[in-house]
Amino acid sequence: MSHLDTLAVRTPREVLTCYYQAMLDKSPDDLADLYATDAVHEFPFTSPGFPARFEGREAVRAGYRAAWGASPAEVQEVRRVAAYETADPEVIIAEHVVRGTLTTKATTFTVPGLLILHVRDGLITRVRDYMDSAGVAAARV
């Protein structure tokens, strides 16, 4: 039995909190463990060199391991602007601003974003991840 099987079922809001913590920790494993095995993570506003989507938990893990591992960006804060419950109890919409530094330049960055998380049985089944593409590109240089 996997450690995922022993976890209590989290609400979409609790999953969102864990998602933000994984970003702060720059942990692709903690992030991927929030996903169902067949989940889809989409980036409607993708930036150059970044895929439009990840299909499956292990693709999320590998994709974020590569992206975060190669990035000089260190996240200091994920400021929650708002989280919206929807008519669908499995969906939460969240606005946030990521603030951090580029270790290679000792400069700061801010990247606003919006997440639409679909959560079933405590695991993410789908994410639509809207990030400021220009801000992401600047934070990856």
N, C-alpha and C positions, 0 to 999 in steps of 0.2 A: 504494500500500500504506500502511495506517495504521501509526502508531507502535505500536499494540497488536499488530500482526502480527509485529513484530520482537522482542517481549519473550519472554524465556525463560518457560516454563510454571512458575508458582509453585504451591507446595503450599498447602493450606488454611491452615496455620500462617503461612506467609509472607504470604498475602493478609490474614490477620488483623493482622499487624504493619503492613502498608501501610494498612489500614483505620484503625487507631488513629492512625497518623501523619497521615492526612488530617484526622481529627478535631482533632488538636493544631494543625495548620496552618490549620484552618477553610477547607479547600480543596474546594469542591464538584467541581471538575474532577478533582483527584486521586482523590477518592472515586468519582465516576462512572466513571472509566477502569478501575476494578477490576471493573466489571459487564459481563456479556454483554449484547448489544443487547436481548434479550427477557427480561432478569431481572425478578424481582419482589421488592420490598422491602416487608415487612408490619410494621405496628405494632399488635400485638394489644391493648396498653394505651395507646391514643392519648389525647392531651390535647386540650382544647378548641382549635379553630382549626387543628388539625393533621390531615392526611389519614390514613386507615387503611392506605393502601398507595400505592406508586409502581409503575407498570408500565412497564418499559423503562429502559435506561441514561439516555436523555435526560430522562425524567421524574425520575429520581434527581438528575441534574445540576440541573435547573430547581427541583426541590423544595428541595434543600439550598442552592442559591444564594439562594432567597427566604428560607428559614428562617434560615440563618446570616447573610445580609446584613442582615436586620432585627433580629437579636438583639444585645443589649448584652453577651451572655455571652462571656467569653474563657476558653478552656480552658487551664489550667496543667498539668494532669496527667491521664493516663488510666492509672490503676493497675490492672494486671492482677491479678485475684484468682486465677483459674485458667483453664486451657484444657484441654478434654477431647477426646481423640481418640474417635471412635465406631467401631462395627463397619463403618460405611460410610466408606471412605477419602476420600470427597468431602465429608464433613460434619465440622465442628468446632463445639464449643459453648464459649463463653467468657463468664466472669463478669468484670466490671470496675466500677470506680468512677471517675466523671468528677468532677474537682475544678476549680473555676475561680472567676472573679470577675465581678460585674456592673459594667461600667464606669460605668453611670449612678448607681449607689448606693455604689460602693466596698465592696460586701459580697461574701462568698464563698458558694458553693453546692457541694453534693455530690449527685450523682445516680448511684445504683447502677443497673446494667443487666446484661442477659444477651443475648448474640447467638447465634443458630444460623445458621451460614453454610454454604451448599451451594456448593461450588466445583468446576467442571468445566473441564478444560483451562486452569487458571490464572485463570479468571474466575468471579465470583460469579454464580450462576444464581438463587439465592433467599436472602433474609435474613428471619429472624423476629427483630425487634428489640424486646425487652422492656425498657422503661425505666420508672423510677419517675415516673408521670404527674404527681404533685403536685410532685416535684422539678423536672421539666421546666417545668411551668407557672410555678413560682417563679423559675426561671432565665431565663425569657423576659420577665419584667415589668420 
